[in-house]
Amino acid sequence: MKSGNKSIFVWACLILLSAPALAFASPVRRLALVGGTLIDGYGGRPIRDSVVIIEGERIKAIGTVGTIEIPRGTEVISTEGMTVLPGLWDAHVHLMINGHTNYAHWDKTYVSKFRDVIMPASAKQLLLAGVTSAREVGAPLDDVLAVREAVNSGKLPGPTLYVCGPFLQHEPYPGEELYRWGIKGEKDAREKVQILVKAGVDFIKLIDQDEMTREEVKAVIDESHLNGKTVVVHAHRPDEIRRALELGADCLEHTGLAAAPEYPADVMAMIKERTARMSLGPLFWTPTISPLWNYSYVRDNPEILDDPSCYEGLPEDIVKDIRDSFTHPDRLSYYQITPQRIPTLARKFQQLRESGLVLLIGTDSGVPMLFHSQSTWNEIDIWVSRLGVDPLEAIRAATYWPAVQMKVDDQVGTVSEGKYADIIAVRGDVLRYINLLQRVDIVIKRGRRYK
């Protein structure tokens, strides 16, 4: 064989050898959820006998039994007798804590384990509870970015994470400087925001803004918006709320105001004025009702704290430390004023509902005796069973609206063709029995089944 022909022959062989890897690569995996009642997240009538076809990470088609063809080779998962709905969001979680009641001890003892042990366990607990997206609202920057990358790339099980890194505030609380950054002047405010933006956070969190100068708060919010980042703020005190509304914060957190019976009239007027400005889009608020509402019940019925799901993924020594920390739940300083606050929650919640803003399901998950595996469904249950929210409205507050707030509603938040296949299924009718969400039977995130 001539040398020229030999070269051609060699190249031809190489092409043939490589061709199977290209032409005959494993086909994209297809799943079909067949037979359940679908709540798609848009608020319309549920779809009976639904069929949802998933191809790879995304939803390929939606229809009903007998009206849509299921491609050959598709893995069929029966959802007969089940409610199918978008994966839940929790708009307020803390991955670096997991129910322990002594923050100072926790930070001192486990800060070196946040990234590799604590936060991965928290993320897994959320996912197995049906939470496929979560807003992580305060953690050490490098740790939370590393965990977000590991989870979002599929290396660790957990919800898709949207993170802010450290809180920005007037002065860090002693011993918590790793995840609380102080602001000293307008220039420093803009520089701190820039550090977070360049690091790759998804949003900015600002707290204690009533202790900062107006110029500092304005600098944080303006610099965040200039860089395409929304600003989430605490709403514990009236002046925190007033300053947030005046300067354009996007989402407020908690019900706040301690044992005050309701929000002041001027605050409500500011909220209504802001919600009437349609060109600015919705004003969002995450009330985090459940830690307060459920405290007395958990205190008096501690069996709930024995649920193994609360400790999934944690080593035995850490589990023991957590459990030892609430040997006397009635003595916890964190909750001493809670009995006075509980009677005010319904009124404040109703004020917010009537103001025209959009409420989001978020829980403060991870705070004392509030576990990631239990918090989200509890929040939804309280809204529906105790506060009179329509079940479909509560579900949208845990699916559609958080995706809108984070500006990712073109990708997640509803069961729609072309969006990521973040879907859960629960045996029974959740629109009649909302607490069925405490036992999610099927969890699919980006086309991969985790439960």
C-alpha positions as CSV (number, residue, x, y, z in Angstrom):
1,M,0.0,0.0,0.0
2,K,1.4,3.4,-0.9
3,S,2.1,5.7,1.9
4,G,-0.5,8.2,0.9
5,N,-3.2,5.5,0.7
6,K,-2.0,4.1,4.0
7,S,-2.6,7.4,5.7
8,I,-6.1,7.6,4.3
9,F,-6.8,4.0,5.5
10,V,-5.6,4.9,9.0
11,W,-7.7,8.0,9.2
12,A,-10.7,6.0,7.9
13,C,-10.3,3.4,10.6
14,L,-10.1,6.1,13.3
15,I,-13.3,7.7,12.1
16,L,-15.1,4.3,12.1
17,L,-13.8,3.5,15.6
18,S,-15.1,6.9,16.9
19,A,-18.4,6.8,15.0
20,P,-20.3,4.5,17.4
21,A,-19.6,6.9,20.3
22,L,-21.1,9.7,18.2
23,A,-23.9,8.0,16.2
24,F,-24.9,5.3,18.6
25,A,-24.5,7.2,22.0
26,S,-27.0,6.2,24.6
27,P,-30.4,7.9,23.9
28,V,-31.6,10.6,26.2
29,R,-33.5,9.0,29.0
30,R,-37.3,9.4,28.8
31,L,-39.8,9.2,31.7
32,A,-43.6,9.4,31.6
33,L,-45.7,10.2,34.7
34,V,-49.0,8.6,33.9
35,G,-52.5,8.8,35.5
36,G,-52.3,11.4,38.2
37,T,-54.0,14.7,38.8
38,L,-51.7,17.4,37.6
39,I,-51.5,20.9,39.3
40,D,-49.3,22.7,36.8
41,G,-48.6,25.8,39.0
42,Y,-50.4,28.4,36.9
43,G,-53.5,28.3,39.0
44,G,-55.9,26.8,36.5
45,R,-58.1,23.7,36.9
46,P,-56.1,20.5,37.7
47,I,-55.6,18.1,34.8
48,R,-57.1,14.7,35.5
49,D,-55.5,11.5,34.1
50,S,-52.5,13.5,33.2
51,V,-49.4,12.4,31.3
52,V,-46.1,14.2,31.7
53,I,-43.3,13.1,29.4
54,I,-39.7,14.0,30.4
55,E,-36.8,13.8,28.1
56,G,-33.4,14.3,29.7
57,E,-33.6,17.2,32.1
58,R,-36.7,18.8,30.6
59,I,-40.4,18.4,30.2
60,K,-41.1,17.3,26.6
61,A,-44.9,17.1,26.5
62,I,-48.0,17.2,28.7
63,G,-51.4,15.7,28.0
64,T,-53.9,13.2,29.2
65,V,-54.3,9.4,29.0
66,G,-55.5,8.5,25.5
67,T,-54.7,11.9,23.9
68,I,-50.9,11.8,23.9
69,E,-48.6,9.1,22.6
70,I,-45.8,7.8,24.9
71,P,-42.7,7.2,22.8
72,R,-41.4,3.6,22.7
73,G,-38.7,2.9,25.2
74,T,-40.0,5.4,27.7
75,E,-39.9,4.4,31.4
76,V,-43.5,4.7,32.6
77,I,-44.1,5.7,36.3
78,S,-47.7,5.3,37.4
79,T,-49.1,8.3,39.3
80,E,-52.6,6.8,39.6
81,G,-54.3,8.1,42.8
82,M,-51.7,10.8,43.2
83,T,-51.4,14.5,42.9
84,V,-48.6,15.7,40.6
85,L,-47.2,19.2,41.0
86,P,-44.1,21.3,40.5
87,G,-41.3,20.7,42.8
88,L,-41.6,23.0,45.9
89,W,-39.6,26.0,46.6
90,D,-38.5,27.1,50.1
91,A,-37.7,30.8,49.9
92,H,-35.9,31.1,53.2
93,V,-33.5,28.3,54.3
94,H,-30.3,28.2,56.3
95,L,-28.2,25.2,55.2
96,M,-25.4,25.8,57.7
97,I,-27.7,25.1,60.7
98,N,-29.9,22.2,61.5
99,G,-32.2,22.6,64.4
100,H,-29.5,23.1,67.1
101,T,-30.6,25.6,69.8
102,N,-27.2,27.1,70.7
103,Y,-25.8,29.2,67.7
104,A,-22.6,30.2,69.5
105,H,-21.8,26.5,70.3
106,W,-22.7,25.4,66.8
107,D,-20.6,28.0,65.0
108,K,-17.6,27.3,67.3
109,T,-17.8,23.6,67.0
110,Y,-18.8,22.9,63.4
111,V,-17.7,25.8,61.2
112,S,-15.1,23.5,59.7
113,K,-17.8,21.0,58.8
114,F,-20.3,23.4,57.2
115,R,-19.1,22.7,53.6
116,D,-18.6,19.0,53.6
117,V,-21.0,17.7,56.2
118,I,-23.7,20.1,57.5
119,M,-24.8,21.9,54.4
120,P,-24.8,18.8,52.1
121,A,-27.0,17.0,54.7
122,S,-29.4,20.0,54.9
123,A,-29.7,20.1,51.1
124,K,-30.4,16.4,50.9
125,Q,-33.1,16.7,53.6
126,L,-34.8,19.4,51.7
127,L,-34.8,17.5,48.4
128,L,-36.2,14.3,49.9
129,A,-39.0,16.5,51.3
130,G,-40.0,17.6,47.8
131,V,-38.1,20.9,47.8
132,T,-36.4,21.1,44.4
133,S,-35.4,24.8,44.6
134,A,-34.4,26.9,47.6
135,R,-33.2,30.4,48.4
136,E,-30.3,30.1,50.9
137,V,-30.4,33.3,52.8
138,G,-27.1,33.6,54.8
139,A,-24.0,31.6,55.0
140,P,-20.2,31.9,54.7
141,L,-19.4,32.9,51.1
142,D,-16.9,30.3,50.0
143,D,-18.7,27.4,51.6
144,V,-22.2,28.2,50.2
145,L,-20.8,28.8,46.7
146,A,-19.0,25.5,46.8
147,V,-22.1,23.7,48.0
148,R,-24.3,25.4,45.4
149,E,-21.9,24.4,42.6
150,A,-21.8,20.8,43.9
151,V,-25.6,20.6,44.2
152,N,-26.4,22.4,40.9
153,S,-24.0,20.3,39.0
154,G,-25.5,17.1,40.3
155,K,-22.6,16.0,42.5
156,L,-24.6,16.3,45.7
157,P,-28.4,15.7,46.1
158,G,-30.3,18.8,46.9
159,P,-32.6,21.5,45.6
160,T,-31.3,24.0,43.0
161,L,-29.8,26.6,45.2
162,Y,-29.9,30.4,44.9
163,V,-27.6,32.0,47.4
164,C,-26.7,35.4,48.8
165,G,-23.6,34.5,50.9
166,P,-23.1,36.7,54.0
167,F,-25.7,39.1,55.4
168,L,-24.9,42.8,54.9
169,Q,-25.7,44.9,58.0
170,H,-24.5,47.8,60.2
171,E,-22.3,45.7,62.5
172,P,-21.7,41.9,62.6
173,Y,-23.0,40.1,65.6
174,P,-20.0,39.0,67.8
175,G,-18.5,35.7,66.7
176,E,-20.5,35.6,63.4
177,E,-18.3,37.7,61.2
178,L,-17.7,34.9,58.8
179,Y,-21.3,35.2,57.5
180,R,-22.2,38.7,58.5
181,W,-20.4,41.7,56.9
182,G,-20.5,45.1,58.4
183,I,-21.1,48.3,56.3
184,K,-19.1,51.4,57.0
185,G,-20.2,54.2,54.7
186,E,-21.6,54.4,51.2
187,K,-18.3,53.5,49.5
188,D,-17.9,50.4,51.6
189,A,-21.5,49.4,50.9
190,R,-20.9,49.5,47.2
191,E,-17.6,47.6,47.5
192,K,-19.2,44.8,49.6
193,V,-21.9,44.4,47.0
194,Q,-19.3,44.2,44.3
195,I,-17.4,41.6,46.1
196,L,-20.5,39.4,46.4
197,V,-21.5,40.0,42.8
198,K,-18.1,39.1,41.4
199,A,-18.1,36.0,43.5
200,G,-21.3,34.9,41.8
201,V,-24.1,35.3,44.3
202,D,-27.7,35.2,43.1
203,F,-29.1,38.0,45.2
204,I,-28.1,40.3,48.1
205,K,-29.4,40.1,51.6
206,L,-29.6,43.2,53.9
207,I,-30.6,43.2,57.5
208,D,-30.8,45.7,60.4
209,Q,-31.1,48.5,57.7
210,D,-32.8,50.7,60.3
211,E,-29.4,50.8,62.1
212,M,-27.6,52.0,58.9
213,T,-27.6,55.4,57.4
214,R,-30.0,56.1,54.6
215,E,-27.1,56.6,52.2
216,E,-25.6,53.2,53.1
217,V,-28.9,51.4,52.5
218,K,-29.5,53.2,49.2
219,A,-26.0,52.3,48.1
220,V,-26.5,48.6,48.8
221,I,-29.9,48.5,47.0
222,D,-28.8,50.7,44.0
223,E,-25.5,48.8,43.5
224,S,-27.3,45.5,43.6
225,H,-29.9,46.6,41.1
226,L,-27.2,48.0,38.8
227,N,-25.7,44.5,38.7
228,G,-29.0,42.7,38.2
229,K,-29.4,41.4,41.7
230,T,-32.6,41.5,43.7
231,V,-32.4,42.6,47.4
232,V,-33.9,40.7,50.2
233,V,-34.3,42.4,53.6
234,H,-35.4,41.7,57.1
235,A,-38.7,43.1,58.3
236,H,-38.4,42.7,62.1
237,R,-39.0,46.3,63.0
238,P,-41.2,49.1,61.6
239,D,-38.2,51.3,60.6
240,E,-36.6,48.3,58.8
241,I,-39.7,48.0,56.7
242,R,-40.1,51.7,56.1
243,R,-36.5,52.1,54.9
244,A,-36.8,49.0,52.7
245,L,-39.9,50.2,51.0
246,E,-38.7,53.8,50.6
247,L,-35.4,52.7,48.9
248,G,-36.7,49.9,46.7
249,A,-36.0,46.5,48.3
250,D,-37.5,43.6,46.4
251,C,-38.6,41.1,49.0
252,L,-39.1,41.4,52.8
253,E,-38.6,38.5,55.3
254,H,-40.5,37.5,58.5
255,T,-43.6,38.9,60.1
256,G,-41.6,40.7,62.7
257,L,-42.7,43.5,65.1
258,A,-42.4,41.1,68.1
259,A,-45.7,41.1,70.0
260,A,-47.2,44.2,68.4
261,P,-50.8,43.4,67.4
262,E,-50.5,44.6,63.8
263,Y,-48.5,46.6,61.3
264,P,-48.7,50.4,61.7
265,A,-51.1,52.3,59.4
266,D,-48.3,54.2,57.7
267,V,-46.4,51.0,57.0
268,M,-49.5,49.5,55.4
269,A,-50.0,52.7,53.4
270,M,-46.4,52.4,52.1
271,I,-46.9,48.8,51.1
272,K,-50.2,49.5,49.3
273,E,-48.6,52.5,47.5
274,R,-45.7,50.3,46.4
275,T,-47.9,47.4,45.2
276,A,-50.0,49.9,43.2
277,R,-46.9,50.8,41.1
278,M,-47.3,48.1,38.5
279,S,-44.3,49.2,36.5
280,L,-42.1,48.0,39.3
281,G,-43.4,44.5,39.3
282,P,-44.7,42.6,42.3
283,L,-43.5,43.3,45.9
284,F,-42.7,40.0,47.6
285,W,-42.8,39.1,51.2
286,T,-41.8,35.8,52.9
287,P,-43.6,35.7,56.3
288,T,-42.0,32.5,57.8
289,I,-44.9,31.8,60.0
290,S,-44.2,28.1,61.0
291,P,-41.3,28.5,63.5
292,L,-43.4,30.7,65.7
293,W,-46.8,29.1,65.1
294,N,-45.6,25.6,65.9
295,Y,-43.3,26.3,68.8
296,S,-45.8,25.5,71.6
297,Y,-46.9,22.3,69.9
298,V,-43.4,21.1,69.4
299,R,-42.5,22.0,72.9
300,D,-45.4,20.0,74.3
301,N,-45.2,17.2,71.8
302,P,-41.4,16.5,71.3
303,E,-42.0,13.2,69.6
304,I,-41.9,15.0,66.3
305,L,-38.2,15.7,67.0
306,D,-37.5,12.0,66.9
307,D,-38.3,11.7,63.2
308,P,-35.2,10.2,61.5
309,S,-35.7,12.4,58.4
310,C,-34.6,15.4,60.6
311,Y,-31.1,13.9,60.8
312,E,-30.6,12.4,57.4
313,G,-27.0,12.5,56.3
314,L,-25.6,13.7,59.7
315,P,-23.0,11.7,61.7
316,E,-24.1,10.3,65.0
317,D,-22.1,12.7,67.2
318,I,-23.7,15.7,65.5
319,V,-27.2,14.2,65.8
320,K,-26.6,13.6,69.5
321,D,-25.4,17.2,70.0
322,I,-28.5,18.5,68.2
323,R,-30.8,16.4,70.3
324,D,-29.1,17.3,73.6
325,S,-29.5,21.0,72.8
326,F,-33.3,20.8,73.2
327,T,-33.5,18.6,76.3
328,H,-35.6,21.5,77.8
329,P,-37.4,23.2,74.9
330,D,-39.4,25.3,77.3
331,R,-36.2,27.0,78.5
332,L,-34.9,28.2,75.1
333,S,-34.3,32.0,75.1
334,Y,-34.9,32.0,71.3
335,Y,-38.6,31.3,71.9
336,Q,-39.4,33.0,75.2
337,I,-41.4,35.8,73.6
338,T,-43.1,33.5,71.1
339,P,-46.2,32.8,73.1
340,Q,-46.9,36.5,73.1
341,R,-46.3,36.7,69.3
342,I,-48.5,33.8,68.2
343,P,-51.8,35.6,68.7
344,T,-50.6,38.5,66.5
345,L,-49.5,36.3,63.5
346,A,-52.9,35.8,61.9
347,R,-53.7,39.5,61.9
348,K,-50.3,40.5,60.4
349,F,-50.6,37.8,57.8
350,Q,-54.0,39.0,56.8
351,Q,-52.8,42.6,56.5
352,L,-50.1,41.5,54.1
353,R,-52.5,39.4,52.1
354,E,-54.9,42.3,51.7
355,S,-52.2,44.8,50.7
356,G,-51.7,43.4,47.2
357,L,-48.2,42.1,47.6
358,V,-47.2,38.5,46.8
359,L,-46.5,36.2,49.7
360,L,-43.9,33.4,49.3
361,I,-43.5,30.1,51.2
362,G,-40.3,30.3,53.2
363,T,-39.6,28.9,56.6
364,D,-36.3,29.9,58.3
365,S,-35.5,26.3,58.0
366,G,-32.6,25.2,60.3
367,V,-33.4,27.5,63.2
368,P,-33.9,25.9,66.7
369,M,-36.1,22.8,66.5
370,L,-37.1,23.5,62.8
371,F,-35.7,20.8,60.6
372,H,-35.3,20.9,56.8
373,S,-37.3,17.7,56.2
374,Q,-40.4,19.1,58.0
375,S,-40.4,22.9,57.6
376,T,-41.8,23.5,54.1
377,W,-44.9,21.4,54.3
378,N,-45.6,22.8,57.8
379,E,-45.6,26.3,56.5
380,I,-48.0,25.4,53.7
381,D,-50.2,23.6,56.1
382,I,-50.5,26.5,58.5
383,W,-51.4,28.9,55.6
384,V,-54.2,26.6,54.5
385,S,-55.5,25.0,57.7
386,R,-55.1,27.9,60.1
387,L,-54.9,31.1,58.0
388,G,-57.6,30.4,55.4
389,V,-55.4,30.4,52.3
390,D,-56.8,28.5,49.3
391,P,-54.7,25.4,48.8
392,L,-54.0,26.3,45.2
393,E,-52.8,29.8,46.2
394,A,-50.5,28.3,48.8
395,I,-49.0,25.8,46.3
396,R,-48.4,28.7,43.8
397,A,-46.6,30.6,46.7
398,A,-44.3,27.5,46.9
399,T,-43.8,27.0,43.2
400,Y,-44.7,29.7,40.6
401,W,-44.2,32.9,42.6
402,P,-40.7,32.1,44.0
403,A,-39.5,31.4,40.5
404,V,-40.9,34.7,39.4
405,Q,-39.2,36.5,42.3
406,M,-35.8,34.9,41.4
407,K,-36.4,35.6,37.7
408,V,-36.1,32.0,36.7
409,D,-39.8,31.4,35.9
410,D,-38.9,30.7,32.3
411,Q,-37.0,27.6,33.5
412,V,-38.8,26.3,36.7
413,G,-41.8,26.9,38.9
414,T,-44.5,25.2,36.8
415,V,-45.0,22.0,34.9
416,S,-44.6,23.3,31.4
417,E,-43.2,22.0,28.1
418,G,-39.5,23.0,27.8
419,K,-38.9,23.8,31.4
420,Y,-36.7,21.7,33.7
421,A,-38.5,18.6,35.0
422,D,-38.7,19.5,38.7
423,I,-41.8,17.5,39.7
424,I,-43.1,15.8,42.8
425,A,-46.0,13.5,43.3
426,V,-48.0,12.7,46.5
427,R,-50.5,9.9,47.0
428,G,-54.0,11.5,47.6
429,D,-55.6,14.8,46.9
430,V,-53.5,17.6,48.3
431,L,-56.1,20.2,47.4
432,R,-58.4,18.6,50.0
433,Y,-55.7,17.4,52.4
434,I,-52.8,19.7,52.2
435,N,-50.8,18.0,54.9
436,L,-50.3,15.0,52.6
437,L,-47.3,17.1,51.5
438,Q,-45.5,15.8,54.6
439,R,-45.0,12.5,52.8
440,V,-43.9,13.1,49.2
441,D,-43.8,9.9,47.3
442,I,-41.9,10.9,44.1
443,V,-39.2,13.6,43.7
444,I,-37.8,14.3,40.3
445,K,-35.3,17.1,39.8
446,R,-34.1,18.1,36.4
447,G,-35.3,14.7,35.0
448,R,-33.5,12.6,37.6
449,R,-35.6,10.7,40.1
450,Y,-34.4,11.0,43.7
451,K,-37.3,9.4,45.5
